[in-house]
């Protein structure tokens, strides 16, 4: 699978605390997203989520913001929650967050006047020792089922 570098929000980004993605997509010119072909933010897990203590929770948000740092005008447009132990609705079990797991957050169709200039992600981690490494990128929703992610099998010695 080929991914456009400019549509990649996180590239093997290791999250150990609440943080935003390393990149955003600047929608200065074309702010309409998902009109025509529905779009999604696709996440692939590179390093499995830590669940050592059994209290680690992982929330992934997609948001629009008025600045590239995602510190002002943030507007939540999609969310997936994964909880260790016995998850409560609408969360899913954090056991799913193993290397190679792919999940998507569908984006609602928008018009130029209703969104911020930047689209990005935010990961909110909670618990004793949460950590997970993910890639995130914008892609057509209809293609999500075709993506396969493989854990890196590289050894450097």
MARBATI-941394 format. One record per residue (C-alpha): x, y, z; chain. Coordinates in pm, 1 decimal, padded with zeros to 6 digits. Layout:
+----------+----------+----------+---+
!        x !        y !        z ! c !
+----------+----------+----------+---+
!        X !        Y !        Z ! A !
...
+----------+----------+----------+---+
This chain:
+----------+----------+----------+---+
!        x !        y !        z ! c !
+----------+----------+----------+---+
!  00000.0 !  00000.0 !  00000.0 ! A !
!  00123.3 !  00347.4 ! -00083.1 ! A !
!  00051.6 !  00638.4 !  00148.1 ! A !
!  00094.6 !  01000.2 !  00043.2 ! A !
!  00356.1 !  01155.9 !  00275.0 ! A !
!  00147.4 !  01473.8 !  00300.0 ! A !
! -00153.2 !  01280.7 !  00431.3 ! A !
!  00042.1 !  01110.1 !  00710.7 ! A !
! -00026.7 !  01256.7 !  01055.2 ! A !
!  00188.6 !  01022.2 !  01265.4 ! A !
!  00479.4 !  00809.6 !  01146.3 ! A !
!  00565.7 !  00539.3 !  01402.1 ! A !
!  00484.1 !  00788.1 !  01676.0 ! A !
!  00534.5 !  00651.1 !  02026.1 ! A !
!  00274.4 !  00780.8 !  02269.7 ! A !
!  00344.5 !  00753.0 !  02643.8 ! A !
!  00122.6 !  01039.8 !  02755.7 ! A !
! -00147.8 !  01260.7 !  02610.8 ! A !
! -00014.0 !  01427.2 !  02294.5 ! A !
! -00106.6 !  01541.7 !  01944.5 ! A !
!  00024.0 !  01384.4 !  01625.0 ! A !
!  00356.5 !  01498.1 !  01485.1 ! A !
!  00193.9 !  01644.0 !  01172.9 ! A !
! -00131.6 !  01807.9 !  01067.4 ! A !
! -00295.7 !  01856.4 !  00729.9 ! A !
! -00335.7 !  02222.5 !  00638.5 ! A !
! -00675.7 !  02272.8 !  00477.4 ! A !
! -00606.7 !  02633.0 !  00370.3 ! A !
! -00707.3 !  02583.6 !  00009.1 ! A !
! -00964.3 !  02303.4 !  00017.0 ! A !
! -01153.5 !  02276.9 !  00345.0 ! A !
! -01426.2 !  02042.7 !  00229.0 ! A !
! -01344.7 !  01688.0 !  00344.2 ! A !
! -01541.7 !  01375.5 !  00261.3 ! A !
! -01774.1 !  01533.5 !  00007.3 ! A !
! -01793.2 !  01275.7 ! -00269.5 ! A !
! -01569.9 !  00999.3 ! -00135.4 ! A !
! -01609.5 !  00944.9 !  00240.1 ! A !
! -01278.1 !  00976.6 !  00423.4 ! A !
! -01132.4 !  00828.8 !  00742.7 ! A !
! -00830.9 !  00870.6 !  00965.6 ! A !
! -00666.1 !  00528.5 !  00958.1 ! A !
! -00447.5 !  00410.6 !  01246.6 ! A !
! -00207.3 !  00117.8 !  01237.3 ! A !
! -00043.2 ! -00011.5 !  01553.8 ! A !
!  00333.4 ! -00061.5 !  01524.4 ! A !
!  00412.9 ! -00150.0 !  01886.4 ! A !
!  00140.5 ! -00304.9 !  02102.4 ! A !
! -00028.6 ! -00106.5 !  02377.3 ! A !
!  00112.1 ! -00164.3 !  02725.1 ! A !
! -00136.7 ! -00320.4 !  02965.9 ! A !
!  00105.2 ! -00425.8 !  03238.9 ! A !
! -00099.2 ! -00277.0 !  03524.1 ! A !
! -00437.4 ! -00351.9 !  03371.0 ! A !
! -00558.9 !  00006.1 !  03415.1 ! A !
! -00423.8 !  00159.3 !  03092.0 ! A !
! -00674.4 !  00333.4 !  02865.0 ! A !
! -00621.8 !  00474.0 !  02515.2 ! A !
! -00840.8 !  00735.2 !  02344.8 ! A !
! -00774.6 !  00845.9 !  01987.7 ! A !
! -00940.9 !  01165.2 !  01861.2 ! A !
! -00953.9 !  01330.3 !  01521.7 ! A !
! -01001.2 !  01703.8 !  01541.1 ! A !
! -01002.3 !  02025.7 !  01346.6 ! A !
! -00814.6 !  02321.8 !  01494.4 ! A !
! -00744.9 !  02682.6 !  01407.1 ! A !
! -00367.7 !  02645.7 !  01452.2 ! A !
! -00112.0 !  02379.3 !  01360.3 ! A !
! -00027.6 !  02305.6 !  01725.0 ! A !
! -00394.7 !  02208.2 !  01779.5 ! A !
! -00399.8 !  02431.1 !  02087.3 ! A !
! -00680.4 !  02663.6 !  01982.3 ! A !
! -01020.7 !  02618.8 !  01828.0 ! A !
! -01003.5 !  02238.8 !  01854.6 ! A !
! -01324.0 !  02068.7 !  01744.0 ! A !
! -01368.5 !  01692.3 !  01799.2 ! A !
! -01496.3 !  01513.9 !  01489.2 ! A !
! -01432.3 !  01147.6 !  01572.7 ! A !
! -01315.6 !  00921.3 !  01856.1 ! A !
! -01218.9 !  00558.6 !  01935.0 ! A !
! -01165.6 !  00442.1 !  02294.5 ! A !
! -00979.0 !  00130.8 !  02408.8 ! A !
! -00978.9 !  00027.0 !  02776.1 ! A !
! -00784.9 ! -00240.7 !  02963.8 ! A !
! -00973.7 ! -00495.0 !  03171.5 ! A !
! -01348.5 ! -00492.4 !  03112.9 ! A !
! -01426.0 ! -00194.5 !  02889.0 ! A !
! -01744.6 !  00005.4 !  02937.2 ! A !
! -01947.9 !  00110.7 !  02633.2 ! A !
! -01857.2 !  00263.4 !  02390.5 ! A !
! -01497.4 !  00155.1 !  02456.2 ! A !
! -01335.5 ! -00148.7 !  02301.5 ! A !
! -01089.6 ! -00383.2 !  02469.4 ! A !
! -00730.9 ! -00257.0 !  02465.6 ! A !
! -00628.7 ! -00617.8 !  02388.0 ! A !
! -00702.7 ! -00524.4 !  02025.9 ! A !
! -00410.4 ! -00279.6 !  02018.8 ! A !
! -00148.2 ! -00533.8 !  01910.3 ! A !
!  00115.6 ! -00479.0 !  01642.4 ! A !
! -00051.0 ! -00489.8 !  01302.4 ! A !
! -00400.9 ! -00389.4 !  01421.8 ! A !
! -00571.6 ! -00141.7 !  01187.4 ! A !
! -00866.6 !  00076.2 !  01285.3 ! A !
! -01033.3 !  00382.5 !  01137.0 ! A !
! -01226.1 !  00686.0 !  01251.5 ! A !
! -01471.0 !  00794.4 !  00978.3 ! A !
! -01479.4 !  01167.7 !  00907.8 ! A !
! -01812.0 !  01341.5 !  00852.0 ! A !
! -01852.8 !  01537.3 !  00527.7 ! A !
! -01780.0 !  01904.1 !  00588.0 ! A !
! -01796.4 !  02235.5 !  00408.3 ! A !
! -01537.9 !  02513.0 !  00400.1 ! A !
! -01714.2 !  02734.3 !  00653.6 ! A !
! -01759.9 !  02480.4 !  00931.9 ! A !
! -01409.9 !  02351.5 !  01006.8 ! A !
! -01078.7 !  02480.9 !  01132.2 ! A !
! -00777.9 !  02515.8 !  00908.5 ! A !
! -00591.0 !  02208.4 !  01036.8 ! A !
! -00689.9 !  01845.0 !  01080.4 ! A !
! -00492.1 !  01628.4 !  01321.6 ! A !
! -00508.8 !  01363.1 !  01588.9 ! A !
! -00481.8 !  01360.9 !  01967.5 ! A !
! -00407.0 !  01054.1 !  02178.3 ! A !
! -00516.6 !  01061.0 !  02542.0 ! A !
! -00347.8 !  00792.9 !  02751.4 ! A !
! -00439.8 !  00711.8 !  03110.3 ! A !
! -00333.4 !  00460.4 !  03372.5 ! A !
! -00009.8 !  00349.6 !  03534.7 ! A !
!  00218.3 !  00284.7 !  03234.5 ! A !
!  00039.2 !  00346.6 !  02903.6 ! A !
!  00239.7 !  00336.7 !  02581.5 ! A !
!  00161.1 !  00255.5 !  02219.9 ! A !
!  00320.2 !  00330.9 !  01882.0 ! A !
!  00096.1 !  00413.9 !  01586.6 ! A !
!  00089.1 !  00547.2 !  01234.3 ! A !
! -00205.4 !  00767.0 !  01134.8 ! A !
! -00301.2 !  00887.3 !  00788.6 ! A !
! -00598.0 !  01021.0 !  00593.1 ! A !
! -00744.3 !  00776.8 !  00340.4 ! A !
! -01070.4 !  00696.1 !  00160.5 ! A !
! -01305.7 !  00509.1 !  00394.5 ! A !
! -01384.8 !  00250.4 !  00125.7 ! A !
! -01018.2 !  00140.8 !  00121.7 ! A !
! -00982.3 !  00077.7 !  00496.9 ! A !
! -01063.9 ! -00293.0 !  00474.7 ! A !
! -00782.2 ! -00343.0 !  00223.0 ! A !
! -00504.6 ! -00217.1 !  00451.6 ! A !
! -00278.2 ! -00466.5 !  00621.1 ! A !
! -00012.5 ! -00355.9 !  00867.6 ! A !
!  00284.4 ! -00566.5 !  00965.0 ! A !
!  00500.8 ! -00524.3 !  01270.7 ! A !
!  00853.3 ! -00417.3 !  01184.7 ! A !
!  01085.8 ! -00712.8 !  01173.2 ! A !
!  01407.1 ! -00514.6 !  01173.4 ! A !
!  01692.7 ! -00594.5 !  01409.7 ! A !
!  01976.7 ! -00349.2 !  01445.9 ! A !
!  02280.7 ! -00485.9 !  01621.9 ! A !
+----------+----------+----------+---+
